[in-house]
Amino acid sequence: MNDYSAPLQAKREQLLARGVLMMDPAAVYVEDQVEVGAGTMLLPGTILRGKTVIGQNCRIGPYAMLTACTVEDGCTVNASQCEESVIERDCQIGPYAHIRPHCVVGAGSSIGAFVQLKNCNLGRGTKMAHLTYVGDSDVGDGCNFGCGTITCNYDGFQKHRTTIGSGVFVGCNTNLVAPVTVEDGAFIAAGTTVTQPVPEDAMAIGRVRQEVKEGWAAENRQKKGKR
C-alpha cells in the first residue's frame, strides 16, 4: 500500500465503523474532511471531496462525484457531479445531472438526466426530469420543467437572473430570456420564448401558428427526383 492509498483506506474503515455502507470499499474515494451519516450507501465509483457532508440513509453513486457539497438525509445522487451546493432532504439527483456551484436544491426535488443547474435556488418539490439548463435563477416550490427548457442568462456582456414563482408549469422547449419574472401558478406553453413578465395564473404562449400545406412533401420529393 503506497503513501496515498493508506489514508484513503483508513477513512473508508472509519466510515464503515460508523455505519456507512459500501458495496465495494476499494472502489470508493473519500477525502479526510468528508462526513457521511449512518445507513448511507456509497456505491462503486463514488468520489467525495473537500468539506462534503452526506446525511443519513442516502444512496450515492455509482459514479458520482461531490465536491464541497451538503447532501441532507434520504437523498439519491446517481452518476452525477455536484459542486459547492446544498441538496436538501429526500432529493433525487441524476443520472447524468450536473449541479454547478452555488445551488440550493429544495427538499423532495427531482433533477434528472442531462439537467444542469448553476447558481440557482430551487424550492421544495420542483421537478426537472431531463435535458434542461437553469442558471442564475430563483425558483419556487412545486414547479415542473419540461424537457428542453433553458434560462438564457447571458446577453453577451452580463449574466441576468430569472425569477419563477411557485406552482409554475414550464412546457417543453421553453426559453426564458433573463431578466424575466414568471409569477405563481403561471403556465408556459411548449415552444415558447419568454421575454416579458408572466402574471400570476396566466398562460404565456409565444410561437408561430402552425400552417399545413397539403401535398407539399410529395411535390418536394418529385422536384428533387425522389419518390
C-alpha beads as a LAMMPS data file, in Angstrom:
LAMMPS data file: protein, C-alpha beads

227 atoms
226 bonds

1 atom types
1 bond types

-500.0 500.0 xlo xhi
-500.0 500.0 ylo yhi
-500.0 500.0 zlo zhi

Masses

1 110.0

Atoms # bond

1 1 1 0.000 0.000 0.000
2 1 1 1.515 3.349 -1.046
3 1 1 1.529 6.625 0.885
4 1 1 -1.544 7.900 -0.961
5 1 1 -3.764 4.862 -0.542
6 1 1 -3.101 4.349 3.180
7 1 1 -5.126 7.401 4.386
8 1 1 -7.906 6.524 1.940
9 1 1 -8.161 3.057 3.410
10 1 1 -8.149 4.487 6.922
11 1 1 -11.000 6.853 6.013
12 1 1 -13.038 4.038 4.492
13 1 1 -12.551 1.915 7.590
14 1 1 -13.586 4.841 9.791
15 1 1 -16.815 5.332 7.849
16 1 1 -17.625 1.622 7.821
17 1 1 -17.200 1.533 11.596
18 1 1 -19.730 4.391 11.855
19 1 1 -22.415 2.543 9.924
20 1 1 -21.754 3.730 6.377
21 1 1 -22.337 1.019 3.757
22 1 1 -20.073 0.311 0.790
23 1 1 -20.737 -2.313 -1.850
24 1 1 -17.044 -2.342 -2.848
25 1 1 -14.925 -0.247 -0.464
26 1 1 -11.873 -0.366 -2.717
27 1 1 -13.879 1.409 -5.449
28 1 1 -14.826 4.373 -3.216
29 1 1 -12.669 7.523 -2.827
30 1 1 -13.365 9.659 0.236
31 1 1 -11.152 12.537 1.344
32 1 1 -10.384 13.102 5.004
33 1 1 -12.682 16.102 5.633
34 1 1 -15.770 14.305 4.338
35 1 1 -18.562 13.338 6.739
36 1 1 -21.099 10.622 5.934
37 1 1 -24.117 9.600 8.032
38 1 1 -25.015 6.104 9.103
39 1 1 -27.078 3.998 6.732
40 1 1 -25.818 5.789 3.629
41 1 1 -24.679 3.525 0.794
42 1 1 -21.601 4.548 -1.199
43 1 1 -21.657 2.657 -4.483
44 1 1 -18.628 1.923 -6.714
45 1 1 -17.085 4.907 -8.458
46 1 1 -18.159 7.375 -5.769
47 1 1 -15.737 10.266 -5.167
48 1 1 -16.340 12.585 -2.199
49 1 1 -14.021 15.590 -1.985
50 1 1 -13.400 18.620 0.202
51 1 1 -15.775 19.540 3.017
52 1 1 -18.611 17.368 1.751
53 1 1 -21.250 16.359 4.289
54 1 1 -23.641 13.496 3.470
55 1 1 -26.621 12.809 5.701
56 1 1 -28.135 9.514 6.784
57 1 1 -29.792 6.886 4.580
58 1 1 -28.611 8.354 1.296
59 1 1 -27.546 6.449 -1.797
60 1 1 -24.526 7.940 -3.544
61 1 1 -23.323 6.552 -6.866
62 1 1 -22.469 4.619 -8.805
63 1 1 -20.006 7.002 -10.459
64 1 1 -20.922 10.172 -8.579
65 1 1 -18.512 12.967 -7.645
66 1 1 -19.366 15.501 -4.950
67 1 1 -17.064 18.388 -4.090
68 1 1 -17.698 20.609 -1.043
69 1 1 -21.405 19.754 -1.011
70 1 1 -24.007 19.248 1.695
71 1 1 -26.447 16.432 0.993
72 1 1 -29.205 16.004 3.553
73 1 1 -30.872 12.771 4.681
74 1 1 -32.603 10.399 2.282
75 1 1 -31.126 11.677 -0.979
76 1 1 -30.046 9.732 -4.042
77 1 1 -27.217 11.008 -6.254
78 1 1 -26.804 8.658 -9.210
79 1 1 -23.971 9.011 -11.753
80 1 1 -23.820 12.800 -11.371
81 1 1 -21.488 15.638 -10.382
82 1 1 -22.248 18.235 -7.710
83 1 1 -20.031 21.117 -6.664
84 1 1 -20.245 23.596 -3.770
85 1 1 -24.001 23.227 -3.416
86 1 1 -26.700 22.140 -0.957
87 1 1 -29.102 19.321 -1.721
88 1 1 -31.887 19.230 0.817
89 1 1 -33.501 16.070 2.150
90 1 1 -35.222 13.407 0.014
91 1 1 -34.000 14.696 -3.357
92 1 1 -33.402 12.511 -6.404
93 1 1 -30.401 13.588 -8.480
94 1 1 -29.408 12.004 -11.787
95 1 1 -28.422 10.049 -13.600
96 1 1 -26.095 12.337 -15.567
97 1 1 -27.005 15.588 -13.814
98 1 1 -24.509 18.400 -13.179
99 1 1 -25.091 20.714 -10.243
100 1 1 -22.575 23.518 -10.510
101 1 1 -21.509 25.814 -7.647
102 1 1 -23.842 27.950 -5.533
103 1 1 -27.050 25.957 -5.931
104 1 1 -29.670 25.010 -3.368
105 1 1 -31.969 22.168 -4.407
106 1 1 -35.122 22.195 -2.277
107 1 1 -36.325 19.186 -0.334
108 1 1 -38.087 16.494 -2.329
109 1 1 -36.961 17.820 -5.696
110 1 1 -36.048 15.650 -8.692
111 1 1 -33.192 16.630 -11.009
112 1 1 -32.933 14.104 -13.827
113 1 1 -30.880 13.089 -16.828
114 1 1 -28.786 15.757 -18.558
115 1 1 -30.012 18.595 -16.359
116 1 1 -27.512 21.300 -15.412
117 1 1 -28.014 23.808 -12.603
118 1 1 -25.786 26.796 -11.906
119 1 1 -26.048 29.487 -9.214
120 1 1 -29.720 28.896 -8.574
121 1 1 -32.166 28.290 -5.745
122 1 1 -34.927 25.726 -6.207
123 1 1 -37.920 25.426 -3.926
124 1 1 -39.330 22.244 -2.458
125 1 1 -40.707 19.530 -4.734
126 1 1 -39.548 21.070 -8.005
127 1 1 -39.042 18.640 -10.892
128 1 1 -36.715 18.792 -13.887
129 1 1 -36.782 15.344 -15.439
130 1 1 -34.350 15.763 -18.328
131 1 1 -32.442 17.945 -20.792
132 1 1 -32.782 21.281 -19.019
133 1 1 -30.444 24.158 -18.114
134 1 1 -31.341 26.501 -15.264
135 1 1 -28.732 29.102 -14.364
136 1 1 -28.775 32.282 -12.262
137 1 1 -32.359 31.617 -11.213
138 1 1 -34.688 31.619 -8.217
139 1 1 -37.461 29.037 -8.485
140 1 1 -40.353 28.468 -6.089
141 1 1 -41.980 25.305 -4.752
142 1 1 -43.717 22.628 -6.787
143 1 1 -42.637 23.720 -10.256
144 1 1 -42.416 21.377 -13.221
145 1 1 -39.929 21.970 -16.041
146 1 1 -40.457 20.249 -19.367
147 1 1 -37.689 18.745 -21.457
148 1 1 -35.502 21.268 -23.284
149 1 1 -36.128 24.259 -21.018
150 1 1 -33.327 26.830 -20.950
151 1 1 -32.778 30.005 -18.960
152 1 1 -30.996 32.379 -21.326
153 1 1 -29.000 34.113 -18.618
154 1 1 -26.144 35.677 -20.618
155 1 1 -26.595 38.550 -23.067
156 1 1 -23.012 38.513 -24.278
157 1 1 -21.910 41.045 -21.671
158 1 1 -23.577 40.271 -18.332
159 1 1 -25.398 37.478 -16.514
160 1 1 -29.025 38.111 -15.537
161 1 1 -31.407 36.305 -13.193
162 1 1 -34.686 34.558 -13.867
163 1 1 -37.338 34.539 -11.139
164 1 1 -40.027 31.860 -11.181
165 1 1 -42.753 31.594 -8.562
166 1 1 -44.338 28.503 -7.036
167 1 1 -46.591 26.051 -8.851
168 1 1 -45.367 27.105 -12.285
169 1 1 -45.611 24.726 -15.256
170 1 1 -42.901 25.273 -17.859
171 1 1 -43.620 23.466 -21.123
172 1 1 -41.051 21.647 -23.224
173 1 1 -38.582 23.665 -25.314
174 1 1 -39.145 26.910 -23.439
175 1 1 -36.570 29.712 -23.499
176 1 1 -36.646 32.107 -20.548
177 1 1 -34.720 35.226 -21.596
178 1 1 -33.378 36.872 -18.446
179 1 1 -34.019 39.123 -16.729
180 1 1 -37.600 37.900 -16.597
181 1 1 -40.174 37.021 -13.937
182 1 1 -42.825 34.305 -14.027
183 1 1 -45.287 34.621 -11.160
184 1 1 -47.008 31.912 -9.097
185 1 1 -49.250 29.412 -10.842
186 1 1 -48.387 30.517 -14.370
187 1 1 -48.442 28.109 -17.318
188 1 1 -45.937 28.428 -20.154
189 1 1 -46.901 26.631 -23.345
190 1 1 -44.391 24.334 -25.037
191 1 1 -42.109 26.027 -27.542
192 1 1 -42.451 29.497 -26.026
193 1 1 -39.725 32.119 -25.744
194 1 1 -40.494 34.237 -22.688
195 1 1 -39.195 37.810 -22.857
196 1 1 -41.889 39.645 -20.847
197 1 1 -43.189 39.127 -17.287
198 1 1 -45.851 36.428 -16.933
199 1 1 -48.526 37.361 -14.352
200 1 1 -49.844 35.042 -11.671
201 1 1 -52.060 32.206 -13.008
202 1 1 -51.648 33.407 -16.605
203 1 1 -50.696 31.366 -19.640
204 1 1 -47.850 32.534 -21.875
205 1 1 -47.620 31.276 -25.432
206 1 1 -45.171 32.624 -27.977
207 1 1 -44.730 30.519 -31.085
208 1 1 -45.610 30.695 -34.772
209 1 1 -49.080 29.395 -35.592
210 1 1 -48.902 26.035 -37.349
211 1 1 -49.545 26.038 -41.093
212 1 1 -50.246 22.835 -43.031
213 1 1 -49.602 22.748 -46.779
214 1 1 -51.332 19.720 -48.231
215 1 1 -49.228 17.709 -50.682
216 1 1 -46.119 19.858 -50.236
217 1 1 -43.859 16.983 -49.138
218 1 1 -44.769 14.818 -52.122
219 1 1 -44.250 17.720 -54.544
220 1 1 -40.882 18.488 -52.992
221 1 1 -39.715 14.899 -53.360
222 1 1 -40.823 14.904 -57.013
223 1 1 -38.879 18.120 -57.728
224 1 1 -35.757 16.539 -56.303
225 1 1 -36.199 13.289 -58.181
226 1 1 -37.004 11.244 -55.108
227 1 1 -40.010 9.030 -54.617

Bonds

1 1 1 2
2 1 2 3
3 1 3 4
4 1 4 5
5 1 5 6
6 1 6 7
7 1 7 8
8 1 8 9
9 1 9 10
10 1 10 11
11 1 11 12
12 1 12 13
13 1 13 14
14 1 14 15
15 1 15 16
16 1 16 17
17 1 17 18
18 1 18 19
19 1 19 20
20 1 20 21
21 1 21 22
22 1 22 23
23 1 23 24
24 1 24 25
25 1 25 26
26 1 26 27
27 1 27 28
28 1 28 29
29 1 29 30
30 1 30 31
31 1 31 32
32 1 32 33
33 1 33 34
34 1 34 35
35 1 35 36
36 1 36 37
37 1 37 38
38 1 38 39
39 1 39 40
40 1 40 41
41 1 41 42
42 1 42 43
43 1 43 44
44 1 44 45
45 1 45 46
46 1 46 47
47 1 47 48
48 1 48 49
49 1 49 50
50 1 50 51
51 1 51 52
52 1 52 53
53 1 53 54
54 1 54 55
55 1 55 56
56 1 56 57
57 1 57 58
58 1 58 59
59 1 59 60
60 1 60 61
61 1 61 62
62 1 62 63
63 1 63 64
64 1 64 65
65 1 65 66
66 1 66 67
67 1 67 68
68 1 68 69
69 1 69 70
70 1 70 71
71 1 71 72
72 1 72 73
73 1 73 74
74 1 74 75
75 1 75 76
76 1 76 77
77 1 77 78
78 1 78 79
79 1 79 80
80 1 80 81
81 1 81 82
82 1 82 83
83 1 83 84
84 1 84 85
85 1 85 86
86 1 86 87
87 1 87 88
88 1 88 89
89 1 89 90
90 1 90 91
91 1 91 92
92 1 92 93
93 1 93 94
94 1 94 95
95 1 95 96
96 1 96 97
97 1 97 98
98 1 98 99
99 1 99 100
100 1 100 101
101 1 101 102
102 1 102 103
103 1 103 104
104 1 104 105
105 1 105 106
106 1 106 107
107 1 107 108
108 1 108 109
109 1 109 110
110 1 110 111
111 1 111 112
112 1 112 113
113 1 113 114
114 1 114 115
115 1 115 116
116 1 116 117
117 1 117 118
118 1 118 119
119 1 119 120
120 1 120 121
121 1 121 122
122 1 122 123
123 1 123 124
124 1 124 125
125 1 125 126
126 1 126 127
127 1 127 128
128 1 128 129
129 1 129 130
130 1 130 131
131 1 131 132
132 1 132 133
133 1 133 134
134 1 134 135
135 1 135 136
136 1 136 137
137 1 137 138
138 1 138 139
139 1 139 140
140 1 140 141
141 1 141 142
142 1 142 143
143 1 143 144
144 1 144 145
145 1 145 146
146 1 146 147
147 1 147 148
148 1 148 149
149 1 149 150
150 1 150 151
151 1 151 152
152 1 152 153
153 1 153 154
154 1 154 155
155 1 155 156
156 1 156 157
157 1 157 158
158 1 158 159
159 1 159 160
160 1 160 161
161 1 161 162
162 1 162 163
163 1 163 164
164 1 164 165
165 1 165 166
166 1 166 167
167 1 167 168
168 1 168 169
169 1 169 170
170 1 170 171
171 1 171 172
172 1 172 173
173 1 173 174
174 1 174 175
175 1 175 176
176 1 176 177
177 1 177 178
178 1 178 179
179 1 179 180
180 1 180 181
181 1 181 182
182 1 182 183
183 1 183 184
184 1 184 185
185 1 185 186
186 1 186 187
187 1 187 188
188 1 188 189
189 1 189 190
190 1 190 191
191 1 191 192
192 1 192 193
193 1 193 194
194 1 194 195
195 1 195 196
196 1 196 197
197 1 197 198
198 1 198 199
199 1 199 200
200 1 200 201
201 1 201 202
202 1 202 203
203 1 203 204
204 1 204 205
205 1 205 206
206 1 206 207
207 1 207 208
208 1 208 209
209 1 209 210
210 1 210 211
211 1 211 212
212 1 212 213
213 1 213 214
214 1 214 215
215 1 215 216
216 1 216 217
217 1 217 218
218 1 218 219
219 1 219 220
220 1 220 221
221 1 221 222
222 1 222 223
223 1 223 224
224 1 224 225
225 1 225 226
226 1 226 227
